[in-house]
Amino acid sequence: MSALYPLKFKTIYKDKIWGGQKIKTYLHKDFGSLPNCGETWEISGVKTDVSIVANGALAGESLADLLEKHGEELVGKKVYAHFGNIFPLLVKFIDANEDLSIQVHPNDELAKKRHNSFGKTEMWYIIESDPGSTLIAGFNKELTQEEYLEKFNSGHLMDILNRETANAGDVFFLPAGRVHTIGAGLLLAEIQQTSDITYRIYDFDRVDANGNKRELHTEEALAAIDYKYYGNYKTKYTPEKDETVQLVKCPYFTTSVLDATENISKDYSNLDSFVIHVCVAGEYTINYNGESYPVKMGECILLPKTIDKIELETTGGFKILESFIQ
């Protein structure tokens, strides 16, 4: 019998120049003495910020230690064979009080060559938005690298970027190579490959408290950017109550949304993967093996591969993102 159970982790809080207060005021997560909080890392295998278990008998152990000890029991046979002792997903909440920098992430091939790292494909689920909030995803027309550079060097980068309105419940899939930024007024959940590699293209000429501009990665970005035009940048899906609705399926993760008004049974026995729940509204209790694990908005929980069947119990309803690797 495996000693594994539904695992919660200590939140890692990140102060960011563009961060705000919604992590505290909306998600009710206390980031202490930080002036602002731009990101929380909820489940992370990034070497500089490895998550620490917060609940149960394994409290105090790191995610890296758990992987070494439990391997495929934790993440699944196929996932462990592919990723070894690196946990493959990074889960965050992001609060953009100001626009983030315009940026791009490398794909696996480029990231391996340059950084000996995974690339960074990600998705966003908008939890809450101020009226009129927007974000940037991709270009608004097909470009060559030369055309892109001409616009960039002449100060007209914004003219070629695709801007989208973003409201609660909207989903955006951002494969590696897609130029993007999160706009001011957005609070979102991000699910991504385990990578912290970002090429900053433009930062609106901002300066930090010492009057310094942040580093740009103009040259590095050129080989990473996907210059194609895509007609639809917002993920289309039909919300349903009490049904698991798939949002994104890619080689790196599959993510669905479950908007529940009643108790739900889940059976993951056909999956060769861990499962992550990200609670974006309401609260519920996971009942497993005679134990109860409460989860509320702003919390994440990792279900090891050895957990097949669970009951989700609620009184007032909840909404979760459910992610795994296929």
FIDO-163258 format. One record per residue (C-alpha): x, y, z; residue in three letters. Coordinates in steps of 0.1 Angstrom, whole numbers, padded with zeros to 4 digits, always signed. Layout:
! FIDO-163258
XYZAla...
! end
This chain:
! FIDO-163258
+0000+0000+0000Met+0014+0033-0011Ser+0020+0060+0016Ala+0009+0087-0008Leu-0022+0107-0004Tyr-0036+0140-0018Pro-0008+0165-0014Leu-0009+0202-0007Lys+0022+0224-0009Phe+0034+0256+0007Lys+0028+0286-0015Thr+0059+0304-0029Ile+0052+0341-0032Tyr+0070+0363-0058Lys+0073+0400-0056Asp+0071+0415-0091Lys+0074+0451-0104Ile+0040+0447-0120Trp+0023+0428-0092Gly-0007+0439-0071Gly-0029+0429-0042Gln-0055+0405-0057Lys-0036+0374-0044Ile-0045+0387-0010Lys-0079+0405-0016Thr-0094+0380-0040Tyr-0077+0347-0034Leu-0073+0353+0003His-0036+0343+0003Lys-0014+0362+0027Asp+0019+0373+0011Phe+0031+0389+0043Gly+0055+0419+0041Ser+0059+0419+0003Leu+0048+0453-0011Pro+0030+0435-0040Asn+0027+0400-0052Cys+0028+0393-0089Gly+0029+0355-0088Glu+0024+0325-0065Thr+0040+0292-0074Trp+0017+0265-0061Glu+0033+0234-0074Ile+0069+0237-0087Ser+0098+0214-0096Gly+0120+0243-0107Val+0153+0237-0091Lys+0155+0272-0075Thr+0120+0269-0061Asp+0110+0233-0053Val+0076+0230-0036Ser+0075+0217+0000Ile+0046+0195+0012Val+0023+0213+0037Ala-0001+0186+0048Asn-0001+0151+0064Gly+0027+0127+0072Ala+0049+0139+0044Leu+0048+0176+0055Ala+0082+0192+0052Gly+0094+0169+0023Glu+0102+0185-0010Ser+0086+0175-0043Leu+0120+0165-0056Ala+0125+0141-0026Asp+0091+0126-0032Leu+0099+0120-0068Leu+0132+0103-0059Glu+0115+0080-0033Lys+0082+0073-0051His+0089+0078-0088Gly+0062+0063-0110Glu+0039+0058-0079Glu+0038+0096-0077Leu+0037+0107-0114Val+0029+0075-0134Gly+0051+0051-0153Lys+0052+0069-0187Lys+0057+0103-0171Val+0085+0091-0149Tyr+0102+0073-0178Ala+0102+0106-0197His+0109+0132-0171Phe+0127+0113-0144Gly+0132+0132-0111Asn+0120+0165-0126Ile+0083+0173-0119Phe+0070+0183-0154Pro+0044+0210-0146Leu+0046+0243-0129Leu+0013+0258-0115Val+0010+0295-0107Lys-0015+0322-0099Phe-0007+0356-0115Ile-0019+0390-0106Asp-0011+0417-0131Ala-0017+0452-0116Asn+0002+0466-0146Glu+0010+0451-0180Asp+0038+0424-0179Leu+0066+0427-0203Ser+0061+0415-0239Ile+0079+0382-0240Gln+0084+0348-0257Val+0095+0314-0245His+0117+0289-0264Pro+0105+0255-0274Asn+0121+0222-0261Asp+0147+0220-0289Glu+0160+0256-0284Leu+0158+0255-0246Ala+0178+0223-0245Lys+0205+0237-0268Lys+0208+0270-0250Arg+0199+0263-0214His+0198+0225-0210Asn+0162+0230-0200Ser+0126+0222-0211Phe+0109+0247-0232Gly+0078+0266-0220Lys+0044+0260-0234Thr+0017+0273-0211Glu-0020+0281-0207Met-0040+0308-0189Trp-0074+0306-0173Tyr-0088+0340-0164Ile-0101+0340-0128Ile-0111+0376-0125Glu-0107+0407-0147Ser-0111+0445-0143Asp-0135+0459-0169Pro-0118+0464-0202Gly-0088+0443-0194Ser-0068+0430-0224Thr-0039+0407-0231Leu-0016+0401-0261Ile-0013+0367-0278Ala+0005+0363-0311Gly+0006+0386-0341Phe-0022+0402-0360Asn-0007+0392-0394Lys+0018+0369-0410Glu+0054+0382-0406Leu+0089+0374-0417Thr+0117+0379-0392Gln+0129+0409-0412Glu+0094+0425-0410Glu+0092+0419-0373Tyr+0127+0435-0368Leu+0117+0465-0389Glu+0086+0471-0367Lys+0106+0465-0335Phe+0135+0488-0344Asn+0112+0516-0355Ser+0092+0516-0323Gly+0061+0501-0339His+0061+0467-0322Leu+0026+0472-0308Met+0011+0477-0343Asp+0017+0440-0352Ile+0006+0424-0319Leu-0028+0407-0315Asn-0047+0422-0285Arg-0077+0403-0270Glu-0102+0413-0244Thr-0101+0389-0214Ala-0129+0381-0191Asn-0134+0356-0163Ala-0136+0321-0177Gly-0116+0329-0208Asp-0088+0305-0218Val-0057+0311-0238Phe-0032+0285-0250Phe+0003+0298-0255Leu+0026+0273-0273Pro+0063+0280-0270Ala+0072+0307-0296Gly+0040+0328-0293Arg+0047+0364-0283Val+0025+0374-0254His+0018+0395-0223Thr-0007+0395-0195Ile-0025+0429-0194Gly-0032+0451-0163Ala-0063+0441-0143Gly-0061+0403-0149Leu-0059+0376-0122Leu-0053+0341-0137Leu-0042+0306-0132Ala-0012+0294-0153Glu-0003+0258-0161Ile+0030+0254-0179Gln+0060+0232-0185Gln+0086+0232-0158Thr+0108+0260-0171Ser+0116+0295-0160Asp+0131+0307-0192Ile+0116+0340-0206Thr+0130+0362-0233Tyr+0118+0397-0226Arg+0112+0416-0258Ile+0098+0450-0246Tyr+0091+0463-0211Asp+0074+0497-0218Phe+0107+0515-0208Asp+0099+0508-0171Arg+0125+0513-0144Val+0128+0497-0110Asp+0132+0514-0076Ala+0169+0521-0085Asn+0160+0537-0118Gly+0173+0507-0138Asn+0155+0492-0168Lys+0151+0455-0168Arg+0172+0435-0193Glu+0158+0428-0227Leu+0166+0397-0248His+0161+0410-0283Thr+0186+0387-0300Glu+0177+0356-0281Glu+0140+0361-0289Ala+0145+0361-0327Leu+0151+0323-0331Ala+0124+0316-0305Ala+0095+0335-0321Ile+0068+0319-0342Asp+0061+0345-0369Tyr+0029+0328-0382Lys-0006+0343-0380Tyr-0033+0323-0363Tyr-0069+0332-0367Gly-0081+0323-0333Asn-0060+0329-0302Tyr-0087+0325-0276Lys-0096+0289-0268Thr-0132+0281-0276Lys-0152+0258-0253Tyr-0187+0254-0241Thr-0191+0257-0203Pro-0213+0230-0187Glu-0224+0225-0151Lys-0213+0193-0133Asp-0194+0180-0164Glu-0157+0179-0170Thr-0150+0200-0201Val-0116+0197-0218Gln-0099+0230-0225Leu-0064+0222-0237Val-0048+0190-0249Lys-0011+0191-0259Cys+0019+0169-0255Pro+0028+0187-0222Tyr-0005+0187-0204Phe-0042+0181-0207Thr-0064+0206-0188Thr-0101+0205-0182Ser-0125+0227-0162Val-0152+0212-0138Leu-0179+0237-0126Asp-0197+0216-0100Ala-0229+0224-0081Thr-0232+0190-0065Glu-0210+0161-0052Asn-0190+0144-0079Ile-0172+0111-0081Ser-0140+0109-0101Lys-0122+0078-0114Asp-0087+0083-0127Tyr-0078+0046-0130Ser-0074+0048-0168Asn-0047+0075-0165Leu-0010+0068-0163Asp-0004+0102-0147Ser-0007+0123-0116Phe-0036+0148-0115Val-0035+0184-0103Ile-0066+0203-0091His-0065+0241-0092Val-0094+0256-0073Cys-0105+0288-0090Val-0139+0293-0073Ala-0158+0279-0043Gly-0146+0251-0021Glu-0149+0213-0018Tyr-0136+0183+0001Thr-0118+0154-0014Ile-0127+0121+0004Asn-0101+0094-0001Tyr-0093+0063+0018Asn-0113+0073+0048Gly-0097+0108+0051Glu-0109+0142+0041Ser-0089+0169+0023Tyr-0106+0204+0022Pro-0097+0226-0008Val-0108+0262-0013Lys-0104+0289-0039Met-0067+0298-0044Gly-0055+0263-0034Glu-0040+0235-0055Cys-0038+0198-0047Ile-0017+0170-0063Leu-0032+0136-0066Leu-0005+0109-0070Pro-0009+0083-0097Lys-0017+0057-0070Thr-0050+0075-0063Ile-0077+0062-0087Asp-0111+0070-0072Lys-0121+0100-0051Ile-0153+0117-0040Glu-0156+0155-0043Leu-0181+0168-0018Glu-0194+0203-0017Thr-0222+0224-0002Thr-0219+0257-0021Gly-0203+0245-0054Gly-0168+0249-0068Phe-0148+0253-0100Lys-0115+0235-0106Ile-0090+0231-0134Leu-0079+0195-0137Glu-0045+0188-0153Ser-0025+0157-0161Phe-0002+0143-0188Ile-0013+0119-0215Gln
! end
